[in-house]
Amino acid sequence: MDSSVKKTTLKLVLLTLTMFGFGFAMVPLYDVFCEVTGINGKTSNTPYQYQTEKVSIDESRIVTIQFVTNNNDKMGWDFYPKTTELKVHPGQLESVVFFAHNPSEQAMVAQAIPSIAPFDAADYLHKTECFCFNQQRLTSGEKVDMPMRFVIDQALPKHIKKLTLSYTLFDVTPSHSN
């Protein structure tokens, strides 16, 4: 084999391996980027420990929170909030219910991924209970109400009077090979 062909082949193999490695590094790099810049409105995926004795409710402020749902293009479930908007006082523990229905003929597993707008409000919405912390498995035709309990932190910047919590539902059903 010609030495120029060997060099080209080696370069292409190295490029392929580098691209493959970069693909694996994208998720942690993206998470770090979002944390540093504060963009994407990602919320925590672990429960917030709400301690009633340490919290004061700011009754002088009202914040409107909207709830929006979307399905990923491969997800066929019915999925929506039973309440689309709430007016809350920062520091007050609130709850809403989301509905899900699997109309397919087989059991499916879903994962809800949250996002907050405006992005700078993400650090101030604390979920104490959320269906998004775990994957949801529904059998064929099964319907379920899924609670989400949250509190808006009193430290929410005063200029933020309205925020939107959006969930995108993804099909994460494991593939079965025969």
C-alpha positions as CSV (number, residue, x, y, z in Angstrom):
1,M,0.0,0.0,0.0
2,D,1.2,3.5,-0.9
3,S,2.5,5.6,2.1
4,S,0.2,8.5,1.2
5,V,-2.8,6.1,1.3
6,K,-1.6,4.9,4.7
7,K,-1.3,8.5,6.0
8,T,-4.8,9.4,4.7
9,T,-6.3,6.2,6.2
10,L,-4.6,6.9,9.6
11,K,-5.8,10.5,9.6
12,L,-9.4,9.4,8.8
13,V,-9.4,6.8,11.5
14,L,-8.1,9.3,14.0
15,L,-10.7,11.8,12.9
16,T,-13.4,9.2,13.3
17,L,-12.2,8.3,16.8
18,T,-12.0,12.0,17.8
19,M,-15.5,12.7,16.5
20,F,-16.8,9.6,18.4
21,G,-15.2,10.7,21.6
22,F,-16.5,14.3,21.2
23,G,-20.0,12.8,20.8
24,F,-19.7,11.2,24.2
25,A,-18.3,14.4,25.7
26,M,-21.2,16.6,24.4
27,V,-23.7,15.9,27.2
28,P,-21.4,16.7,30.1
29,L,-19.9,19.6,28.2
30,Y,-23.4,20.9,27.5
31,D,-24.4,20.6,31.2
32,V,-21.3,22.6,32.2
33,F,-22.0,25.2,29.6
34,C,-25.6,25.6,30.7
35,E,-24.5,25.8,34.4
36,V,-21.9,28.5,33.7
37,T,-24.0,30.6,31.3
38,G,-27.4,30.0,33.0
39,I,-29.1,29.2,29.7
40,N,-31.5,26.4,28.8
41,G,-33.6,26.7,32.0
42,K,-32.7,23.3,33.2
43,T,-34.2,22.4,36.6
44,S,-32.8,20.0,39.2
45,N,-33.9,16.4,38.8
46,T,-33.7,15.7,42.5
47,P,-36.3,16.6,45.1
48,Y,-35.9,19.9,47.0
49,Q,-36.2,19.6,50.7
50,Y,-38.9,22.1,51.7
51,Q,-38.7,22.9,55.4
52,T,-41.8,24.8,56.5
53,E,-40.2,26.2,59.7
54,K,-37.4,27.8,57.6
55,V,-39.5,29.3,54.9
56,S,-41.5,32.5,54.9
57,I,-44.1,33.2,52.3
58,D,-43.8,36.6,50.5
59,E,-47.5,37.6,50.4
60,S,-46.5,40.9,48.9
61,R,-45.6,39.3,45.5
62,I,-47.6,37.2,43.1
63,V,-45.8,35.2,40.4
64,T,-47.7,33.6,37.5
65,I,-46.5,30.2,36.5
66,Q,-47.6,28.6,33.3
67,F,-47.5,24.8,32.6
68,V,-46.9,23.6,29.0
69,T,-46.4,20.1,27.7
70,N,-45.0,18.7,24.5
71,N,-44.4,15.2,23.1
72,N,-41.3,14.2,21.4
73,D,-42.1,13.3,17.8
74,K,-42.0,9.5,18.6
75,M,-44.1,9.8,21.7
76,G,-47.8,9.0,21.1
77,W,-49.1,9.5,24.6
78,D,-51.8,12.1,25.6
79,F,-49.9,14.3,28.1
80,Y,-51.1,17.6,29.5
81,P,-51.3,19.7,32.7
82,K,-54.7,19.7,34.4
83,T,-54.0,23.3,35.4
84,T,-52.4,25.5,32.8
85,E,-51.6,28.5,35.0
86,L,-51.3,29.3,38.7
87,K,-50.7,32.5,40.6
88,V,-48.4,31.8,43.6
89,H,-46.7,33.7,46.4
90,P,-42.9,33.0,46.6
91,G,-42.2,30.6,49.4
92,Q,-45.6,28.9,49.3
93,L,-45.7,25.2,48.6
94,E,-48.0,24.5,45.6
95,S,-49.0,21.5,43.6
96,V,-50.4,20.7,40.2
97,V,-51.4,17.5,38.4
98,F,-50.4,16.3,35.0
99,F,-52.3,13.7,33.1
100,A,-50.8,10.9,30.9
101,H,-52.5,8.2,28.8
102,N,-50.9,5.5,26.8
103,P,-53.2,4.8,23.9
104,S,-50.9,2.4,22.2
105,E,-51.3,-1.4,22.2
106,Q,-48.1,-2.1,24.2
107,A,-46.6,-1.0,27.5
108,M,-44.3,2.0,27.1
109,V,-41.9,3.9,29.3
110,A,-41.6,7.7,29.2
111,Q,-39.3,10.3,30.7
112,A,-40.4,14.0,31.1
113,I,-37.6,16.5,30.6
114,P,-38.3,20.0,32.2
115,S,-37.3,23.4,31.0
116,I,-38.0,26.9,32.5
117,A,-38.4,30.2,30.8
118,P,-37.1,32.8,31.4
119,F,-33.8,30.9,31.8
120,D,-32.7,32.9,34.8
121,A,-35.7,31.7,36.8
122,A,-34.6,28.0,36.7
123,D,-32.6,28.3,39.9
124,Y,-35.7,29.6,41.8
125,L,-38.2,26.9,41.0
126,H,-37.8,24.0,43.5
127,K,-39.7,20.8,43.0
128,T,-40.3,18.7,46.1
129,E,-42.1,16.0,44.2
130,C,-42.2,15.4,40.5
131,F,-43.0,12.7,38.0
132,C,-40.0,13.9,36.1
133,F,-37.6,12.5,38.7
134,N,-38.4,9.0,37.5
135,Q,-39.4,7.2,34.3
136,Q,-43.1,6.5,33.9
137,R,-44.2,3.0,32.7
138,L,-47.8,2.8,31.5
139,T,-49.5,-0.4,30.2
140,S,-51.6,-0.3,27.1
141,G,-54.6,2.0,27.6
142,E,-53.4,3.0,31.1
143,K,-54.2,6.5,32.4
144,V,-52.5,8.2,35.3
145,D,-52.5,11.5,37.2
146,M,-49.0,12.6,38.0
147,P,-48.5,15.2,40.8
148,M,-45.8,17.8,40.9
149,R,-45.2,19.8,44.1
150,F,-43.1,22.9,44.0
151,V,-42.1,26.2,45.6
152,I,-40.9,29.4,44.0
153,D,-38.0,30.7,46.0
154,Q,-38.4,34.1,47.7
155,A,-35.1,35.1,46.2
156,L,-36.6,35.1,42.7
157,P,-35.5,38.4,41.1
158,K,-38.3,41.0,41.4
159,H,-38.4,41.7,37.7
160,I,-39.6,38.1,37.0
161,K,-43.3,38.1,37.4
162,K,-44.2,35.2,35.1
163,L,-42.4,32.0,34.3
164,T,-43.2,28.9,32.2
165,L,-42.4,25.4,33.2
166,S,-42.4,23.2,30.1
167,Y,-42.1,19.4,29.9
168,T,-41.2,17.4,26.9
169,L,-42.1,13.7,27.1
170,F,-39.8,11.2,25.4
171,D,-40.4,7.5,24.7
172,V,-37.6,5.6,26.5
173,T,-39.1,2.1,26.2
174,P,-36.2,-0.4,26.1
175,S,-35.9,-2.2,22.8
176,H,-36.4,-5.9,22.9
177,S,-34.5,-8.1,20.5
178,N,-35.8,-11.6,19.7
